[in-house]
Amino acid sequence: MLEQVLSRENLLTAMKRVESNKGSHGVDGMSVKSLREYIKQNWHTMRKALEEGTYQPSPVRRVEIPKPNGDGVRLLGIPTVTDRLLQQAIAQVLTPLFDPQFSEHSYGFRPNRRGHDAVKKAREYMTKGYRFVVDLDLAKFFDRVNHDRLMMKLAEKIEDKGVLRLIRKYLQSGVMMNGLIQPTVEGAPQGGPLSPLLSNIVLDELDRELEKRGHYFVRYADDCNIYVKTRKAGERVKASVTEFIETKLKLKVNQAKSAVDRPWKRKFLGFSFSVDKKPKVRVAKQSLQKAKAKIREITSRKKPMKMEERVKELNQYLVGWCGYFALADTPSIFQELDAWIRRRLRMCLWKQWKKPKTKVKRLLSLGVPKDKAFEWGNTRKGYWRIAGSPILHRTLDNQYWKSNGVKSLMDRYNSLRNIS
């Protein structure tokens, strides 16, 4: 198997994947752009060390990413680009071996599966009458993976001792933070290409247990939702599954974030649901707040930018955001966001025009009568109020922003819904 991992074809595929993912540098400071040349010059030495079992991965670089809800930080471990290449090469060989036997209820980090499939399946359970959810949150999952249990599961399918030894070295490569290396006796650093597959291997045991008990559930990485018919059943399931996770898998359930509740009162992969018998998928309130915070940041009038650059940055974000959330059955959200975004852009433009003389001149060029242009150009009303005024609403209308390249969320939503 090590030969398969180190084959030219497999490594070239891994190289392209690492290069396309880009990403930050590891502890050695090497960028993705330098990877190909480095491998050309050092591959002979690296391969020999890998074959002899003397290759030593570098520690991962610890990065703290603030959580979307402001509740603490998520710890990422960024491997060096050479280690990312090797991890990707290992993952490409192991995925066809492990993935076909994973549960049908598992959707995260798997070929031809995505979060949307999990959300649709959850809606299907609710339509069947399973209208309570046991929402389980695993506390610091990636930091708590038991190495011995994981290696035991890997050894069931991997006979090549060289590959097993290399994977264990990656698990124990350590973490560098503030210039100091800390050993890792448990956990799989969140950030490496191999970690998602390893997490599914660990949690496949949970999937099998839930299947054995006959539960209706969906799991995406460490997000697990079990659907039941009554609150009482939910409380019973929550207690028994928590016991299994903590005693058998040696992981920890975050009781503060886990709950038995109505699905429309919870968030799952950024979405929520309506209370209808045939539930509609909705954008979760927290997801909408996060999107608005990002849009506010891009369209802040305190952020000095040319309008073309602002529009370009805004479009990049909106296209990606809408591409994911177009699954929602709530077009009004996209319509309202469109109107709010255009008002924020009008506010930026009004600030950009600065002097009353410039404002009058611009309004005249947009076809505003002279007396009205003079009146509004010299007004002392605030930026946000002016941005919502009839005079700017008419002149800087939808067509104006469309001609200036601003993407419409509503247009993109409709086109994506028609495709699907």
Buried (B, 14 or more C-beta within 10 A) or exposed (E): BBEBBBEEEBBEBBBEBBBEEEBEBBBEEBEBEEBBEBBEEEEEEBEEEBEEEEBEBBBBBBBEEEEEEEEEEBBBBBBBBBBBBBBBBBBBBBBEEBBEEBBEBBBBBBEEBBBBBBBEBBBBBBEEEBBBBBBBBBBBBBBBBBBEBBBEBBEEEBEBEBBBBBBBBBBBBBBBBEEEBEEBEBBBBBBBBBBBBBBBBBBBBBBBBBEEEEBBBBBBBBBBBBBBEEBEBBBBBBEEBBEBBEEEBBBBBEEEEBBBBBBBEBBBBBBBBBEEEEBBBBBBEEBBEBBBEBBEEBBBBEEEBEBEEBBEBBBEBBEEBBEBBBBBBBBEBBBBBBBBBBBBBBBBBBBBBEEBEEBBBBBBEBEBEEEEBBBBBEBEEEBEEBBEBEBBBEBBEBEBBEEEEBBBBBEBBBEBEEEE
